[in-house]
Amino acid sequence: MEITDINATKISNESWGEFIEFPLVTIMSKYEEYRNVDGENPQARRKWMGPVGDVVVEVETDAGITGVGVGNWGTGAIATVVEETLSKIVVGEDPTQREKLWEQLYRATLPFGRKGVAVMAISAVDQALWDIAGKEAGKPVYELLGGPTKDEIPAYASNLHPVDMETLEREAQEYAEAGFDAVKLRFPHGPEAGRSGMKENEKVVETVRDAVGDELEIAADAYMGWSVRYAKKMLDRLEPYDMAWVEEPVIADDIDGYAEVREAAPMPISGGEHEFTRWGHEDLLEAEAVDILQPDVGRVGGITEMMKVADMAEVHDVPVIPHAGTNPTLHAIAAHTNMPMAEYFPTPEWFQEQQEEKESTYADVIFENPPSPEGGSIPLPEEPGISTQLNREALEHFAVE
């Protein structure tokens, strides 16, 4: 079998619909024009998160098998790297030689890569190569990774946003009633909001804890929007709520800051969503900067690199709970003993209300078969490959030239 062609389709972040507008603290919240407090500035995230939202990479073979991989963000640069650099490496090669091809792709992009869009482009191609392997074998990819280590994949509900306290409380209760054992909320404020913002952050956590009781795990995401000093003060306030973890308290490159926060924090600290390759995650592990690693299959280097990170983290006794429970991610989780659960994004109530008022889309609109949990767990994928089926109509509608 030989790779005959590779192409990348850029998808507008309009395919995410109003999902992109929810209020939360972000890495850009220190600047007023990029801050969305109480929903007053819904365009705040769109100003720096686009216009391209996803990139769909398709690798074609002379056997009639096409593999699919997906990257996101990167404003189209992923597509450029795929088409101008990676295509020259993979076209004409055997798609089953994934280790060799990964190494060649990584080395070919080193002059401008190592992290960022170059590795994101490699990640998408790697997903597509695993998809080809599974389709050729007629098996789900986790079978090729050593077989399933669990009968189903526990998931946590990760779409609690502080649009208002009443909605937050109701949605948290609904997720508990749906069978989820864990939920994740987003903090609305960072240092720029001062003590009043800290009180509101605490109120959000308190509201969710009161809504779900003592039995459910509660995690929360600061999305790199805090400083070390602020994080230490904020986390002290949150000690009474018995949190499962607090995610990305500081910017991704501040590994020493992560370690300082982790040492002082009364709850586990997680990170790695915005880290790249085994080398980047090794830095986090060696610095003892996190209690939980959260690599993203679209950034870490694909499934090939995700499995290596999980192996390495297991040596350090650090569990891996990947960012975003996409179909490719589920195969990695299913096949590894050090990946206990998946992130799942239910459609939030506030978004459903918007859909009723106007024609809206959701973040997974370009897929025919996004993961769907049953009683708080996601069934193991059964389709050959990585199980990603594209919605061609949506793909064409939201494609960006």
C-alpha positions as MATLAB code, in Angstrom:
seq = 'MEITDINATKISNESWGEFIEFPLVTIMSKYEEYRNVDGENPQARRKWMGPVGDVVVEVETDAGITGVGVGNWGTGAIATVVEETLSKIVVGEDPTQREKLWEQLYRATLPFGRKGVAVMAISAVDQALWDIAGKEAGKPVYELLGGPTKDEIPAYASNLHPVDMETLEREAQEYAEAGFDAVKLRFPHGPEAGRSGMKENEKVVETVRDAVGDELEIAADAYMGWSVRYAKKMLDRLEPYDMAWVEEPVIADDIDGYAEVREAAPMPISGGEHEFTRWGHEDLLEAEAVDILQPDVGRVGGITEMMKVADMAEVHDVPVIPHAGTNPTLHAIAAHTNMPMAEYFPTPEWFQEQQEEKESTYADVIFENPPSPEGGSIPLPEEPGISTQLNREALEHFAVE';
ca = [
       0.000    0.000    0.000;
       1.210    3.468   -0.882;
       0.105    6.995   -0.027;
      -1.019    8.726   -3.203;
      -2.238   12.104   -1.975;
      -2.850   14.249    1.089;
      -5.085   17.269    1.443;
      -6.201   19.611    4.188;
      -9.556   21.381    4.447;
      -9.740   24.478    6.627;
     -12.974   24.840    8.579;
     -14.302   28.180    9.823;
     -14.735   28.546   13.566;
     -18.290   29.564   12.696;
     -18.897   25.804   12.748;
     -18.526   26.039   16.532;
     -21.536   28.356   16.678;
     -22.168   30.382   19.835;
     -20.175   27.795   21.769;
     -17.170   30.044   21.227;
     -18.835   32.893   23.117;
     -19.300   31.430   26.599;
     -17.840   33.462   29.476;
     -14.655   32.203   31.103;
     -11.239   33.432   32.098;
      -8.617   32.850   29.383;
      -4.975   33.563   28.664;
      -6.129   36.834   27.054;
      -8.375   38.021   29.884;
      -5.718   40.370   31.263;
      -6.611   42.663   28.349;
      -9.995   44.351   28.659;
     -10.920   44.068   24.981;
     -10.521   40.271   25.158;
     -12.519   39.854   28.356;
     -16.099   38.518   28.339;
     -17.552   39.269   31.773;
     -21.197   38.288   32.328;
     -21.607   37.784   28.592;
     -21.200   41.505   27.890;
     -18.496   41.027   25.245;
     -19.422   37.845   23.335;
     -16.978   38.604   20.525;
     -13.985   38.603   22.894;
     -12.797   35.098   22.038;
     -13.594   35.330   18.338;
     -11.139   38.225   18.099;
      -8.179   35.917   18.782;
      -9.448   32.418   17.998;
      -9.895   32.380   14.280;
     -11.025   32.553   11.642;
     -10.104   28.886   11.110;
     -11.466   26.573   13.789;
     -10.509   23.107   12.553;
      -8.397   21.516    9.831;
      -9.452   18.153    8.383;
      -6.544   16.192    6.901;
      -7.260   13.286    4.542;
      -4.547   10.856    3.465;
      -5.392    8.785    0.378;
      -3.849    5.451   -0.628;
      -3.701    3.327   -3.760;
      -5.730    0.684   -1.896;
      -8.751    2.973   -1.925;
      -8.475    3.597    1.823;
      -8.546    7.194    3.049;
      -7.498    8.108    6.557;
      -8.882   11.129    8.392;
      -7.167   13.300   11.002;
      -8.214   16.576   12.579;
      -6.321   19.562   13.971;
      -7.745   22.758   15.386;
      -6.870   26.415   15.619;
      -3.620   27.543   14.014;
      -5.546   29.902   11.654;
      -4.889   27.744    8.639;
      -1.153   27.376    9.239;
      -1.681   23.657    9.880;
      -3.018   23.247    6.357;
      -0.017   25.109    4.935;
       2.453   22.882    6.801;
       0.614   19.752    5.636;
       0.458   20.804    2.008;
       3.880   22.443    1.635;
       6.084   20.262    3.859;
       4.506   17.075    5.194;
       3.017   16.044    1.844;
       6.516   15.810    0.353;
       7.505   13.346    3.084;
       4.492   11.022    3.065;
       3.292   10.827   -0.542;
       4.720    7.697   -2.116;
       5.440    6.065    1.264;
       3.921    3.062    3.014;
       1.295    4.384    5.483;
       1.902    1.489    7.866;
       5.408    2.776    8.673;
       4.060    5.204   11.234;
       7.100    5.375   13.525;
       9.476    6.092   10.663;
       7.143    8.663    9.123;
       6.544   10.410   12.468;
      10.284   10.767   12.980;
      10.799   12.093    9.466;
       7.946   14.579    9.784;
       9.270   15.826   13.112;
      12.810   16.254   11.806;
      11.644   17.919    8.587;
       9.772   20.573   10.580;
      12.435   21.180   13.251;
      13.731   24.423   11.674;
      10.312   26.023   12.243;
       8.620   23.523   14.529;
       9.228   21.526   17.727;
       5.966   22.938   19.090;
       2.893   24.737   17.814;
       1.341   24.352   14.382;
       4.083   22.113   12.986;
       3.413   19.443   15.619;
      -0.332   20.016   15.270;
       0.006   19.265   11.561;
       1.997   16.102   12.343;
      -0.703   15.139   14.847;
      -3.418   15.285   12.192;
      -1.382   13.222    9.726;
      -0.591   10.658   12.421;
      -4.283   10.265   13.232;
      -4.976    9.674    9.551;
      -2.249    7.004    9.322;
      -3.738    5.133   12.295;
      -7.149    5.454   10.657;
      -5.776    3.796    7.524;
      -4.223    0.978    9.569;
      -7.483    0.253   11.362;
      -9.536    0.358    8.187;
      -7.103   -1.971    6.405;
      -7.260   -4.439    9.307;
     -11.020   -4.033    9.722;
     -10.511   -3.268   13.415;
     -10.838   -0.304   15.770;
      -7.450    1.306   16.360;
      -7.395    0.358   20.049;
      -7.192   -3.269   18.936;
      -3.969   -2.407   17.085;
      -2.626   -0.580   20.148;
      -2.696   -3.734   22.245;
      -6.402   -4.255   22.803;
      -8.887   -2.662   25.205;
      -7.933   -2.235   28.853;
     -11.493   -1.356   29.897;
     -15.012   -2.397   28.878;
     -16.188    1.198   28.580;
     -14.641    4.617   29.035;
     -15.688    6.628   32.093;
     -16.292   10.253   31.162;
     -16.634   13.532   32.980;
     -19.093   16.221   31.876;
     -17.019   19.218   30.856;
     -19.441   21.934   29.811;
     -20.324   23.808   32.996;
     -20.059   27.519   32.276;
     -21.022   30.334   34.649;
     -23.621   31.944   32.374;
     -25.735   32.452   35.521;
     -25.862   30.643   38.852;
     -29.347   29.209   38.379;
     -28.438   27.618   35.055;
     -25.111   26.423   36.446;
     -26.810   24.713   39.380;
     -29.465   23.090   37.211;
     -26.993   21.782   34.639;
     -24.698   20.366   37.327;
     -27.656   18.477   38.785;
     -28.642   17.204   35.347;
     -25.147   15.843   34.718;
     -25.227   14.076   38.077;
     -28.624   12.582   37.284;
     -27.305   11.464   33.875;
     -24.773    9.227   35.627;
     -21.562   11.248   35.411;
     -19.242   10.769   38.383;
     -17.324   13.972   37.678;
     -17.976   17.418   36.209;
     -15.764   20.343   35.202;
     -16.563   24.029   35.438;
     -14.835   27.145   34.145;
     -13.693   30.043   36.268;
     -15.014   33.435   35.109;
     -12.240   35.638   36.498;
      -8.507   36.141   36.839;
      -6.271   38.663   38.646;
      -7.686   41.607   36.720;
     -11.028   41.251   38.585;
      -9.464   41.589   42.018;
     -11.047   40.300   45.245;
     -14.582   40.535   43.894;
     -13.561   38.202   41.075;
     -12.073   35.754   43.571;
     -15.368   35.746   45.463;
     -17.282   35.047   42.264;
     -14.886   32.232   41.313;
     -15.489   30.689   44.728;
     -19.241   31.155   44.368;
     -19.192   29.210   41.094;
     -17.430   26.264   42.754;
     -19.678   26.463   45.813;
     -22.782   26.447   43.608;
     -21.681   23.316   41.772;
     -20.650   21.532   44.978;
     -24.007   22.291   46.584;
     -25.786   21.127   43.437;
     -24.063   17.730   43.125;
     -23.376   16.940   46.782;
     -20.318   15.236   48.171;
     -20.343   12.152   45.928;
     -19.274   13.711   42.627;
     -15.817   14.913   41.699;
     -15.531   18.576   40.704;
     -12.737   19.877   38.493;
     -12.254   23.439   37.266;
     -10.359   25.129   34.441;
      -8.490   28.444   34.674;
      -7.325   28.208   31.028;
      -3.927   29.765   31.711;
      -5.595   32.967   32.873;
      -4.025   33.244   36.348;
      -0.666   34.258   37.728;
       1.278   32.184   40.249;
       0.522   34.553   43.104;
      -3.160   34.768   42.239;
      -3.443   30.992   41.794;
      -2.010   30.300   45.245;
      -4.447   32.710   46.880;
      -7.402   31.445   44.864;
      -6.704   27.788   45.490;
      -6.467   28.343   49.236;
     -10.005   29.708   49.117;
     -11.182   26.598   47.272;
      -9.756   24.049   49.716;
     -13.117   23.356   51.449;
     -14.729   22.132   48.225;
     -12.653   18.942   47.845;
     -11.813   19.450   44.179;
     -10.584   16.713   41.843;
      -8.170   19.101   40.129;
      -7.649   22.673   38.968;
      -6.519   22.912   35.368;
      -3.960   25.163   33.688;
      -3.605   27.786   36.439;
      -0.720   29.558   34.646;
       0.640   29.876   31.115;
       1.948   26.674   29.553;
       5.592   27.744   29.394;
       5.806   28.668   33.086;
       6.794   25.198   34.255;
       8.491   26.555   37.381;
       5.278   28.429   38.126;
       3.274   25.250   37.714;
       5.574   23.497   40.163;
       5.266   26.328   42.684;
       1.483   26.303   42.442;
       1.342   22.534   42.699;
       3.523   22.472   45.814;
       1.249   24.975   47.553;
      -2.125   23.790   46.246;
      -4.538   21.869   48.496;
      -5.870   19.969   45.469;
      -4.282   18.282   42.422;
      -3.029   20.494   39.577;
      -3.389   19.433   35.953;
      -1.894   20.656   32.688;
      -0.450   19.676   29.337;
      -3.325   20.537   27.013;
      -1.123   23.160   25.378;
       2.099   21.163   25.509;
       3.702   19.323   22.595;
       5.461   15.971   22.083;
       6.989   13.613   24.632;
       9.768   16.126   25.302;
       7.401   18.871   26.384;
       5.511   16.554   28.698;
       8.753   15.158   30.064;
       9.620   18.689   31.201;
       6.370   18.842   33.197;
       6.991   15.430   34.744;
      10.628   16.033   35.623;
       9.726   19.336   37.297;
       6.941   17.608   39.250;
       4.750   20.405   37.940;
       1.462   18.524   37.608;
      -0.501   15.770   39.307;
      -2.422   14.967   36.113;
      -1.257   15.229   32.488;
      -3.773   16.332   29.852;
      -2.244   16.002   26.372;
      -4.420   16.739   23.352;
      -4.195   14.210   20.502;
      -4.260   17.122   18.053;
      -1.266   18.824   19.668;
       0.881   16.209   21.347;
       1.868   14.526   18.086;
      -1.101   12.277   17.382;
      -1.904    8.832   18.728;
       1.695    7.649   18.292;
       3.024   10.321   20.637;
       0.042   10.179   22.998;
       0.817    6.559   23.851;
       4.472    7.388   24.548;
       3.462   10.222   26.866;
       1.091    7.906   28.723;
       3.882    5.321   29.137;
       6.280    7.960   30.412;
       3.715    9.431   32.814;
       2.974    5.984   34.209;
       6.623    5.668   35.262;
       6.143    8.896   37.241;
       2.838    7.640   38.711;
       0.988   10.517   37.003;
      -2.349    9.650   35.367;
      -3.177   10.925   31.893;
      -6.647   12.361   31.320;
      -6.474   13.735   27.764;
      -7.985   17.017   26.713;
     -11.124   16.595   24.589;
     -12.624   13.128   24.219;
     -12.560   13.018   20.430;
     -12.858    9.704   18.618;
      -9.079    9.327   18.097;
      -8.523   10.106   21.778;
     -10.987    7.421   22.854;
      -8.915    4.743   21.115;
      -5.806    5.791   23.022;
      -7.725    5.845   26.311;
      -9.270    2.448   25.626;
      -5.861    0.879   24.989;
      -3.868    2.291   27.914;
      -3.968    1.452   31.615;
      -2.761    4.945   32.574;
      -5.681    6.784   30.988;
      -8.611    6.345   33.378;
     -11.235    8.600   31.831;
     -12.277   10.869   28.961;
     -13.439   14.450   28.733;
     -16.925   14.803   27.265;
     -18.707   17.993   26.203;
     -22.501   17.736   26.607;
     -24.562   20.317   24.767;
     -25.163   22.967   27.444;
     -28.667   24.180   28.221;
     -27.922   27.790   27.331;
     -26.775   26.695   23.893;
     -29.892   24.612   23.310;
     -31.982   27.695   24.054;
     -30.056   29.659   21.442;
     -30.638   26.893   18.920;
     -34.356   27.258   19.423;
     -34.177   30.993   18.773;
     -32.029   30.877   15.645;
     -30.198   28.477   13.397;
     -27.095   27.538   15.372;
     -24.396   24.947   15.065;
     -22.316   23.115   17.632;
     -18.623   22.358   17.954;
     -18.892   18.806   16.573;
     -21.087   19.662   13.567;
     -18.462   18.493   11.039;
     -18.674   14.936   12.413;
     -21.398   12.390   11.748;
     -20.725   10.326   14.862;
     -19.362   12.331   17.794;
     -18.881   10.307   20.998;
     -22.033    9.781   23.023;
     -21.997    8.529   26.634;
     -24.447    6.184   28.253;
     -24.916    6.610   31.978;
     -21.721    8.605   32.345;
     -19.500    6.288   30.283;
     -18.692    6.131   26.584;
     -18.999    2.727   24.850;
     -15.861    1.500   23.114;
     -15.867    2.538   19.445;
     -16.704   -0.350   17.150;
     -15.971    1.102   13.711;
     -12.683    0.223   11.968;
     -10.014    2.901   12.186;
     -10.339    5.869   14.516;
     -14.136    5.966   14.061;
     -14.206    9.535   12.707;
     -16.947    9.922   10.127;
     -17.173   13.309    8.467;
     -20.338   15.256    7.786;
     -19.504   16.140    4.197;
     -22.342   18.636    3.859;
     -21.177   20.581    6.924;
     -17.577   20.261    5.802;
     -18.364   21.857    2.474;
     -20.537   24.552    4.046;
     -17.920   25.706    6.556;
     -14.816   25.209    4.394;
     -12.518   28.223    4.133;
     -10.588   28.911    0.945;
];
